[in-house]
Amino acid sequence: MSNDKRLKDRVAVITGGAQGIGFGVAERLAAEGAITILADVNTAVATEAAQRLAGQGYRAEALSVDIGDDSSVAELAKAVDRKHGRCEILINNAAIGADTHIATMKIEDYHRIIRINQDGAVRMAMAFVPLIRKAGEGRRIVNVASIQGLRGWPNQLAYATAKGAIVNFTRALACDLAPDNIMVNAIAPGFVDTPMSILPDGSHEYDSDWFRDIYVKYGRIPLRRFGNPADMAGPIFFLCSDDARYVTGQILSVDGGASATF
Ligand SMILES: NC(=O)c1ccc[n+]([C@@H]2O[C@H](COP(=O)([O-])OP(=O)(O)OC[C@H]3O[C@@H](n4cnc5c(N)ncnc54)[C@H](O)[C@@H]3O)[C@@H](O)[C@H]2O)c1
C-alpha cells in the first residue's frame, strides 16, 4: 500500500478543534496531509493547539468561531474562502455538554443547547456547502453525533434531543448533497476521555464507580474501557478518505460495542 499522504492539500475545517475529539481529529487529518483549520470559540486554546501541530511539521491554523451565532459562522466561511478559496472537508464536532432533566430544565438552557449542538451543525453546513462545491476530489462532511442520539438517556434531555437531530440531519443532508458528490456521514461516539468528560470535582468519568460497575464489570461496553480522541479520529479519517467514496448518509457507532448490547 502506498504511504502517500491521503488527504494531501485538502482543506479541512474542524469545529471545536482546540481540544478533545476535535483536536485528535485535526492531528490525524493533518498527519494525512490536510491543511487543518481549528475553528473554535476558545481562540487562545485553538491557537496554542495549531502551534503544536505546526511544531510537528503539519499545516494547521486557528480561526475563531461561535457556531451558535449566524454572523460568526458567516465570517469564518469568508475567512476560509479568502485564504483557501475552497474547503474539501467539514467536521461538525463542536458541542457543549449539559445535564438537563424535564422536571428542572429552564427553557433558555434548552434553547442554548439546541442553538449550539443542533443548529450549529446546520449553520456550518449552510455556510460551507458553497465552499465545498468549489473543491475538487474528496468532498466530505462528517458530523459528530453521540450514542445519546441513538438511545434515551436520563438527565440529558436537551443534549440527547440535539444529538438525535444530528443523526437525521446527517441522512437528509446526504440526500441533498449527493448530486454534488459530497459525502455526508456521522460518527456516534460512546464514552470518550476529553475535557467534556471531566467531572466538576476534577475526576475523570472513567474512574467513577458507576462507570466501573455498569460499563466495565457488567460489560455494557464490551471492550470494557473508555475511548480516547485517537479512537474517534481513525473512523473519521476513513470517512474523509477516498475509500469512503460510496458511503453516505451513515451513522458509524464508535463506542467500544456499547450500542451492540441491550
Ligand atoms: N466526550 C465524550 O464522551 C463524547 C461522547 C459522545 C459525543 N461527544 C461529542 O464529541 C464532540 C466533541 O466533544 P469533546 O468531548 O471533545 O468536548 P470538549 O468539551 O473537550 O471540546 C469541545 C470543543 O468545542 C468548542 N466549542 C464549544 N462550544 C463552541 C461554539 N459555540 N463554537 C465553537 N466551538 C465551540 C470548545 O471550546 C472545545 O474546544 C461533541 O460534539 C460531543 O457532543 C463526546
Ligand as a Chemical Component Dictionary entry (heavy atoms), coordinates in Angstrom:
data_LIG
# 
_chem_comp.id                   LIG 
_chem_comp.type                 NON-POLYMER 
_chem_comp.pdbx_formal_charge   0 
_chem_comp.three_letter_code    LIG 
# 
loop_
_chem_comp_atom.comp_id 
_chem_comp_atom.atom_id 
_chem_comp_atom.alt_atom_id 
_chem_comp_atom.type_symbol 
_chem_comp_atom.charge 
_chem_comp_atom.model_Cartn_x 
_chem_comp_atom.model_Cartn_y 
_chem_comp_atom.model_Cartn_z 
_chem_comp_atom.pdbx_ordinal 
LIG N1  N1  N 0  -16.515 13.132 25.305 1  
LIG C1  C1  C 0  -17.489 12.243 25.116 2  
LIG O1  O1  O 0  -17.664 11.279 25.905 3  
LIG C2  C2  C 0  -18.406 12.365 23.926 4  
LIG C3  C3  C 0  -19.299 11.319 23.682 5  
LIG C4  C4  C 0  -20.155 11.406 22.593 6  
LIG C5  C5  C 0  -20.121 12.509 21.761 7  
LIG N2  N2  N 1  -19.245 13.522 22.032 8  
LIG C6  C6  C 0  -19.269 14.663 21.115 9  
LIG O2  O2  O 0  -17.958 14.859 20.589 10 
LIG C7  C7  C 0  -17.787 16.243 20.247 11 
LIG C8  C8  C 0  -16.514 16.755 20.883 12 
LIG O3  O3  O 0  -16.641 16.610 22.293 13 
LIG P1  P1  P 0  -15.399 16.620 23.279 14 
LIG O4  O4  O 0  -15.650 15.562 24.266 15 
LIG O5  O5  O -1 -14.135 16.659 22.524 16 
LIG O6  O6  O 0  -15.690 18.022 24.008 17 
LIG P2  P2  P 0  -14.727 19.149 24.603 18 
LIG O7  O7  O 0  -15.572 19.949 25.524 19 
LIG O8  O8  O 0  -13.476 18.538 25.111 20 
LIG O9  O9  O 0  -14.380 20.020 23.306 21 
LIG C9  C9  C 0  -15.373 20.760 22.639 22 
LIG C10 C10 C 0  -14.723 21.899 21.879 23 
LIG O10 O10 O 0  -15.781 22.645 21.249 24 
LIG C11 C11 C 0  -15.571 24.023 21.471 25 
LIG N3  N3  N 0  -16.856 24.721 21.443 26 
LIG C12 C12 C 0  -17.843 24.672 22.364 27 
LIG N4  N4  N 0  -18.849 25.495 22.022 28 
LIG C13 C13 C 0  -18.491 26.064 20.837 29 
LIG C14 C14 C 0  -19.102 27.013 19.990 30 
LIG N5  N5  N 0  -20.295 27.583 20.295 31 
LIG N6  N6  N 0  -18.464 27.379 18.857 32 
LIG C15 C15 C 0  -17.249 26.847 18.548 33 
LIG N7  N7  N 0  -16.605 25.971 19.335 34 
LIG C16 C16 C 0  -17.226 25.570 20.468 35 
LIG C17 C17 C 0  -14.903 24.096 22.837 36 
LIG O11 O11 O 0  -14.218 25.340 23.034 37 
LIG C18 C18 C 0  -13.967 22.877 22.786 38 
LIG O12 O12 O 0  -12.720 23.212 22.218 39 
LIG C19 C19 C 0  -19.064 16.927 20.714 40 
LIG O13 O13 O 0  -19.966 17.034 19.628 41 
LIG C20 C20 C 0  -19.625 15.976 21.755 42 
LIG O14 O14 O 0  -21.007 16.136 21.919 43 
LIG C21 C21 C 0  -18.395 13.476 23.087 44 
# 
loop_
_chem_comp_bond.comp_id 
_chem_comp_bond.atom_id_1 
_chem_comp_bond.atom_id_2 
_chem_comp_bond.value_order 
_chem_comp_bond.pdbx_ordinal 
LIG N1  C1  SING 1  
LIG C1  O1  DOUB 2  
LIG C1  C2  SING 3  
LIG C2  C3  SING 4  
LIG C2  C21 DOUB 5  
LIG C3  C4  DOUB 6  
LIG C4  C5  SING 7  
LIG C5  N2  DOUB 8  
LIG N2  C6  SING 9  
LIG N2  C21 SING 10 
LIG C6  O2  SING 11 
LIG C6  C20 SING 12 
LIG O2  C7  SING 13 
LIG C7  C8  SING 14 
LIG C7  C19 SING 15 
LIG C8  O3  SING 16 
LIG O3  P1  SING 17 
LIG P1  O4  DOUB 18 
LIG P1  O5  SING 19 
LIG P1  O6  SING 20 
LIG O6  P2  SING 21 
LIG P2  O7  DOUB 22 
LIG P2  O8  SING 23 
LIG P2  O9  SING 24 
LIG O9  C9  SING 25 
LIG C9  C10 SING 26 
LIG C10 O10 SING 27 
LIG C10 C18 SING 28 
LIG O10 C11 SING 29 
LIG C11 N3  SING 30 
LIG C11 C17 SING 31 
LIG N3  C12 SING 32 
LIG N3  C16 SING 33 
LIG C12 N4  DOUB 34 
LIG N4  C13 SING 35 
LIG C13 C14 SING 36 
LIG C13 C16 DOUB 37 
LIG C14 N5  SING 38 
LIG C14 N6  DOUB 39 
LIG N6  C15 SING 40 
LIG C15 N7  DOUB 41 
LIG N7  C16 SING 42 
LIG C17 O11 SING 43 
LIG C17 C18 SING 44 
LIG C18 O12 SING 45 
LIG C19 O13 SING 46 
LIG C19 C20 SING 47 
LIG C20 O14 SING 48 
# 
